Amino acid sequence: MGRLSPAASTASSDASSAGETVLVIPTARPGHKRADEALPFSPRPPRAAAADAPAEPAERPEAAPVPAPAPVPARAALPRLHLSHEHPAVLAALSGATISSGRLELRGRRSWVHNYVLMPLALPLLGVLFLAALVAAFVPALMVWPAQLLARRLYWACPFLPHAWQGPIRAEWGWLGSTLLRLQFEGAHCITVVGRLLTLPMRPHLPNFYIAGFPKCGTTSLAAYLKLHPDLCGIAGMPGHEALGKESHFMGGLLGRGSAATSAALYRSFFPTVMTRWWCEVVRGARRWQCFDATPTYACLPYIPARVKALTPDAKVIFMIREPTAAVFSAESMLRGMGVPLTWSLARPLPGSVVAGRRGGYVDVEMGPQDGNDLLRGDPGHDAFWSSLAELPADADLPAELPQRFYTNAHSYIKGAQYADRLADWARHLPPENLLVVDFKRFVESPEAVVREVLAFVGADGDRYRFQRLPPGMATDYKGAKMDPSVRRAVGARWFAATNAALAEMIGTDLGWTAAIGARQ
Ligand SMILES: Nc1ncnc2c1ncn2[C@@H]1O[C@H](COP(=O)(O)OS(=O)(=O)O)[C@@H](OP(=O)(O)O)[C@H]1O
């Protein structure tokens, strides 16, 4: 510690003449530590300070050697400032002092920027920094854990998603890029789910109708067309995500496979808030506001009709249908494009087929010989599993292996495209006037006419609908792959001929699928 030195008085006098008080204090030196001593601090007004200092030399003494601290007359009335010479640099930084030639100089007057801008801002700035540190410490802890938990459930319900991170996305973006994208996706999903749950009291709606399927039959496009009507809202989906922006997967176990998959309260979290409804009614002029869920797998899974009836007994259900092998091939191509390893392919010739000299599709790219789960042979184990799903009570837990078996087995897609059987499941639970079948081919050719029929079916006023053509939703990049014509014929005849005929009888129209052989249908 040191006392105010004569040098301090000198500097003070110099500065006084320039209009500021300067205290010059020798900085710490080994052997000069006297922690018990205090430095009298006299922030005198500049002029007065100059007047009171009787014996001050006119000029500042040389910096070295440092003069021994001289005693200063005690001033009981003045506050005493304790300075630690052990940390002169810290002191200088805090006080705005400078260290010059081994001495610490305290300047009593700073610029107006310092006094009126920097200093008043310092405290709020420190507060902001403190809050930022808190956020940096706690938000990851509060976000990462829920995000991981919810992502685990999402990946259980949609087990094809993780393949995309490890396969094509990693190949394109590298390890770091794909990891960051994955964290961003999981974080966005978490924010969406938590946001929905936190606003649950404002979400009293269950769907008035469903676009229940079938997968790869244009459900995304139909949903987008319907959302153009002021009366109609889809689910409160994940922003910016084409599929999760329109399909809830709630009954597929997105929030859990136990009671969370049957709770009406939790299901309500997916649908718009009263504010959204108010906006539609007051601003967009909706007269008969309705919301809908467009989860295409609902049409395939035989336990879903019972749950739809339990949760929404008056709901209407729309099914889009497409030539079955084309729909299965579209699903296969989508999954394969996401990096999902499948043991089957409609692009690969069946065993015994002549393939000499033919290249194309996935045949030479990533598929080995057609094995195991043969497309024509069938899978009795899967059939039994499927039948057990049809018996599942509406409030029962979903089987733990359900999504994995559903998404990887070729026979899930085959069963999912046996439309007559699936529609019969639905007709057992809901009245036929609540079910509408839409032909994908006709929808592609004349979307406006089809959309207007759908509007009439759900009870929305067609006169208030302004049609505008939209780009196809969920278009698949086939990467040049084509269905093998022999597979198409064989699979069509083996699995779909009978159900296509039954469908024609059911809807009163033969869509000509049995004869169809070609590219997309
Ligand atoms: N307007 C229009 N014209 C032509 N084709 C269209 C249109 N809308 C959707 N599609 C095709 O429908 C397929 C996607 O169907 P989904 O949206 O039901 O897919 S999903 O089940 O939701 O994943 C997907 O088919 P593929 O490209 O053959 O896979 C889309 O391209």
The ligand as an SDF file (V2000), in Angstrom:
LIG
                    3D

 31 33  0  0  0  0  0  0  0  0999 V2000
  -49.9990  -32.2100  -58.4140 N   0  0  0  0  0  0  0  0  0  0  0  0
  -49.2690  -33.3070  -58.5270 C   0  0  0  0  0  0  0  0  0  0  0  0
  -48.9370  -33.8100  -59.7160 N   0  0  0  0  0  0  0  0  0  0  0  0
  -48.2140  -34.9350  -59.8320 C   0  0  0  0  0  0  0  0  0  0  0  0
  -47.7790  -35.6430  -58.7830 N   0  0  0  0  0  0  0  0  0  0  0  0
  -48.0690  -35.1890  -57.5730 C   0  0  0  0  0  0  0  0  0  0  0  0
  -48.8270  -34.0280  -57.3720 C   0  0  0  0  0  0  0  0  0  0  0  0
  -48.9410  -33.8510  -56.0670 N   0  0  0  0  0  0  0  0  0  0  0  0
  -48.2900  -34.8730  -55.4720 C   0  0  0  0  0  0  0  0  0  0  0  0
  -47.7790  -35.6680  -56.3760 N   0  0  0  0  0  0  0  0  0  0  0  0
  -47.0050  -36.8800  -56.1190 C   0  0  0  0  0  0  0  0  0  0  0  0
  -47.5600  -37.5490  -54.9830 O   0  0  0  0  0  0  0  0  0  0  0  0
  -46.5250  -38.2450  -54.3170 C   0  0  0  0  0  0  0  0  0  0  0  0
  -46.4200  -37.7870  -52.8940 C   0  0  0  0  0  0  0  0  0  0  0  0
  -47.5960  -38.2210  -52.2420 O   0  0  0  0  0  0  0  0  0  0  0  0
  -47.8550  -37.8540  -50.7320 P   0  0  0  0  0  0  0  0  0  0  0  0
  -47.8280  -36.3920  -50.5960 O   0  0  0  0  0  0  0  0  0  0  0  0
  -49.0870  -38.5300  -50.3070 O   0  0  0  0  0  0  0  0  0  0  0  0
  -46.5730  -38.4780  -50.0320 O   0  0  0  0  0  0  0  0  0  0  0  0
  -46.4480  -38.8040  -48.4790 S   0  0  0  0  0  0  0  0  0  0  0  0
  -47.1240  -40.0720  -48.2420 O   0  0  0  0  0  0  0  0  0  0  0  0
  -47.0240  -37.7330  -47.7470 O   0  0  0  0  0  0  0  0  0  0  0  0
  -45.0100  -38.9390  -48.2620 O   0  0  0  0  0  0  0  0  0  0  0  0
  -45.2680  -37.9340  -55.0700 C   0  0  0  0  0  0  0  0  0  0  0  0
  -45.1300  -38.9340  -56.0350 O   0  0  0  0  0  0  0  0  0  0  0  0
  -43.7340  -39.4720  -56.5310 P   0  0  0  0  0  0  0  0  0  0  0  0
  -42.9760  -38.2520  -57.0120 O   0  0  0  0  0  0  0  0  0  0  0  0
  -44.0360  -40.4400  -57.6170 O   0  0  0  0  0  0  0  0  0  0  0  0
  -43.0980  -40.0880  -55.3690 O   0  0  0  0  0  0  0  0  0  0  0  0
  -45.5890  -36.6060  -55.7230 C   0  0  0  0  0  0  0  0  0  0  0  0
  -44.8010  -36.3310  -56.8300 O   0  0  0  0  0  0  0  0  0  0  0  0
  1  2  1  0
  2  3  1  0
  2  7  2  0
  3  4  2  0
  4  5  1  0
  5  6  2  0
  6  7  1  0
  6 10  1  0
  7  8  1  0
  8  9  2  0
  9 10  1  0
 10 11  1  0
 11 12  1  0
 11 30  1  0
 12 13  1  0
 13 14  1  0
 13 24  1  0
 14 15  1  0
 15 16  1  0
 16 17  2  0
 16 18  1  0
 16 19  1  0
 19 20  1  0
 20 21  2  0
 20 22  2  0
 20 23  1  0
 24 25  1  0
 24 30  1  0
 25 26  1  0
 26 27  2  0
 26 28  1  0
 26 29  1  0
 30 31  1  0
M  END
$$$$
